């Protein structure tokens, strides 16, 4: 069988489905026994188009990196996603465990399937793009903290950086697509989205200027170190 990618697989599955709700679970993820009922309960509100559960690392005990990623996921879910959910606008319902309203999906599949990037059909950033399409269509997207899913996370720095680069591309690209949407959402979400995108750029700029300062003056740029530490925290 040919691997046609996540997007086409999702579209094919949705086309063959008949229920009111569609559950997306990545192949490397395992959901708790009560996840479906908890997500479905949130979807009783007809204004909700998509929901996501709380992510944990199933291999958190393997290495120091997997432990840190598990902590990162907890923070991303229970601080960032929880805050966004307060305003009904989670900006990315993550692939390991997300539920969608089928009637809402049906009206968005053409846009989802034909998304272009640099003149070619996009083959990354499916979760974020589909979530933004939901928000643009006027639906709420929310986070369900007690719907627990465990997913395999990278256990080497190389694979982690590769994953983060792929996710960063999606974040930067789809943030620009979401800018018109932000006008109709709570101002907090504008601050949050802008911060997510400007923060990494400022961090990179601080590292470059700090290295340049050290090379040209042979002194430690403590002000740069403080900036990098504050941005990272």
C-alpha positions in Angstrom: 0.0 0.0 0.0 1.1 3.5 -0.8 1.7 6.1 1.9 -0.2 9.1 0.6 0.2 11.2 3.8 -1.9 12.1 6.8 -4.0 14.7 5.1 -5.3 12.3 2.3 -5.8 9.5 4.8 -7.9 11.8 7.0 -10.0 12.9 4.1 -10.6 9.3 2.9 -11.6 8.2 6.4 -13.9 11.2 6.9 -15.6 10.5 3.5 -16.3 6.9 4.6 -17.6 7.9 8.1 -21.2 8.3 9.1 -21.2 9.4 12.7 -21.7 12.9 14.0 -18.2 13.1 15.4 -14.8 12.1 14.0 -11.9 11.1 16.3 -8.4 11.6 15.1 -5.7 9.5 16.9 -2.1 9.4 15.6 -0.7 5.9 15.1 1.9 6.3 17.8 -0.7 7.4 20.4 -2.8 5.5 23.0 -5.9 7.0 24.5 -7.4 6.3 27.9 -10.6 4.3 28.1 -12.8 7.3 28.8 -11.3 9.8 26.3 -14.1 9.4 23.7 -16.9 10.0 26.2 -15.1 13.0 27.7 -14.4 14.6 24.3 -17.9 13.9 23.1 -19.4 15.5 26.2 -17.7 18.8 25.3 -19.0 18.5 21.7 -22.6 18.6 22.9 -22.4 22.3 22.5 -23.2 22.9 18.8 -20.9 25.9 18.7 -17.9 23.6 19.4 -16.3 22.3 16.2 -13.2 20.6 17.6 -11.7 19.6 20.9 -8.4 18.1 22.0 -7.2 16.0 25.0 -4.2 16.4 27.3 -1.0 15.0 25.9 1.6 13.0 27.8 4.7 11.2 26.8 4.3 7.5 26.8 8.1 7.0 26.9 8.8 9.8 29.4 11.0 7.5 31.4 13.4 6.6 28.6 15.8 9.5 28.6 16.4 12.9 30.1 15.0 14.4 26.9 11.7 12.5 27.0 11.2 13.6 30.6 11.7 17.2 29.6 9.3 16.8 26.6 6.7 15.4 28.9 7.0 18.5 31.1 6.8 20.6 28.0 3.6 18.9 26.9 2.1 19.5 30.4 2.8 23.2 30.2 1.6 23.5 26.6 -1.7 21.8 27.4 -2.4 23.1 30.9 -1.2 26.6 30.5 -1.3 27.6 26.8 -4.1 25.4 25.5 -6.1 25.9 28.7 -5.9 29.7 28.4 -6.8 29.6 24.7 -9.8 27.3 25.5 -11.1 29.9 28.0 -11.9 32.0 25.0 -13.0 29.2 22.8 -10.1 29.4 20.4 -7.4 26.7 20.9 -5.2 27.5 18.0 -4.0 23.9 17.3 -6.0 20.8 18.2 -3.1 18.4 18.3 -3.1 15.2 16.2 -2.5 12.6 18.9 -6.0 13.1 20.1 -8.6 15.5 18.6 -12.3 15.2 17.9 -14.1 17.1 15.2 -17.7 17.7 14.3 -18.3 15.9 11.0 -20.8 18.4 9.6 -18.2 21.1 10.1 -15.5 19.1 8.5 -17.6 18.4 5.4 -17.7 22.1 4.6 -13.9 22.5 5.1 -12.4 19.5 3.3 -11.9 21.2 0.0 -9.9 24.0 1.6 -8.1 21.5 3.7 -7.1 19.2 0.8 -6.0 22.0 -1.6 -3.8 24.0 0.8 -0.7 25.1 -1.1 2.8 25.9 0.2 5.3 27.4 -2.3 3.1 26.4 -5.2 2.7 22.7 -4.1 0.1 20.8 -2.1 1.1 21.1 1.6 2.3 18.0 3.3 2.8 19.3 6.8 0.9 21.3 9.5 -2.4 19.4 9.1 -3.5 19.8 12.7 -3.0 23.6 13.0 -4.4 24.3 9.6 -7.6 22.3 10.2 -8.1 24.0 13.5 -7.7 27.4 12.0 -10.2 26.5 9.3 -12.6 25.5 12.1 -12.2 28.9 13.8 -12.6 30.8 10.5 -15.9 28.9 9.9 -17.1 30.3 13.2 -16.8 27.3 15.5 -15.2 27.1 18.9 -12.2 24.9 19.6 -11.6 23.8 23.1 -9.3 21.8 25.4 -10.4 18.9 27.6 -7.8 18.4 30.4 -9.2 15.1 31.8 -9.1 13.4 28.4 -5.6 11.8 28.6 -3.6 10.5 25.6 -0.1 9.1 25.7 2.1 9.6 22.6 5.6 8.6 21.7 8.0 11.5 21.8 11.5 11.9 20.3 14.2 10.3 22.4 17.2 11.9 20.7 18.1 15.5 20.3 18.4 15.1 16.5 14.9 13.8 16.0 13.5 16.3 18.5 15.1 19.2 16.6 13.8 17.8 13.3 10.3 17.6 14.8 10.4 21.2 16.2 11.6 22.6 12.8 8.7 21.0 11.1 6.3 22.3 13.7 7.8 25.8 13.6 7.3 25.9 9.8 3.6 25.2 10.3 3.3 27.7 13.2 4.8 30.6 11.2 2.9 29.8 8.0 -0.5 29.3 9.5 -0.1 32.3 11.9 -0.1 34.6 8.9 -3.2 32.8 7.6 -4.9 33.4 11.0 -4.1 37.1 11.3 -7.5 38.3 9.9 -9.2 35.8 12.3 -7.6 37.4 15.3 -9.6 40.7 15.0 -12.7 38.8 16.0 -11.2 37.0 18.9 -10.2 38.1 22.4 -7.1 40.5 22.5 -5.3 37.9 24.7 -5.2 35.5 21.8 -3.6 38.2 19.6 -0.9 38.7 22.3 -0.5 35.0 22.7 -0.1 34.2 18.9 2.2 37.2 18.3 4.3 36.2 21.3 4.6 32.6 20.0 6.1 33.8 16.8 8.2 36.8 17.8 9.7 35.0 20.9 11.8 32.5 18.9 12.9 35.2 16.5 14.1 37.4 19.4 15.8 34.4 21.0 17.7 33.7 17.8 18.6 37.4 17.5 19.8 37.5 21.1 22.1 34.5 20.5 23.6 36.0 17.3 24.2 39.4 18.8 25.7 37.8 22.0 28.1 35.8 19.9 29.1 38.8 17.9 29.7 40.8 21.0 31.9 38.1 22.5 33.9 37.7 19.3 34.5 41.4 18.8 35.1 42.4 22.5 36.2 39.2 24.1 33.9 39.9 27.0 30.9 38.0 28.2 27.6 39.7 27.2 25.7 39.2 30.4 22.8 41.4 29.2 22.3 39.0 26.3 22.5 35.9 28.6 19.8 37.5 30.8 17.6 38.2 27.8 18.0 34.6 26.5 17.2 33.2 29.9 14.1 35.4 30.3 12.8 34.5 26.9 13.4 30.8 27.5 11.7 30.8 30.8 
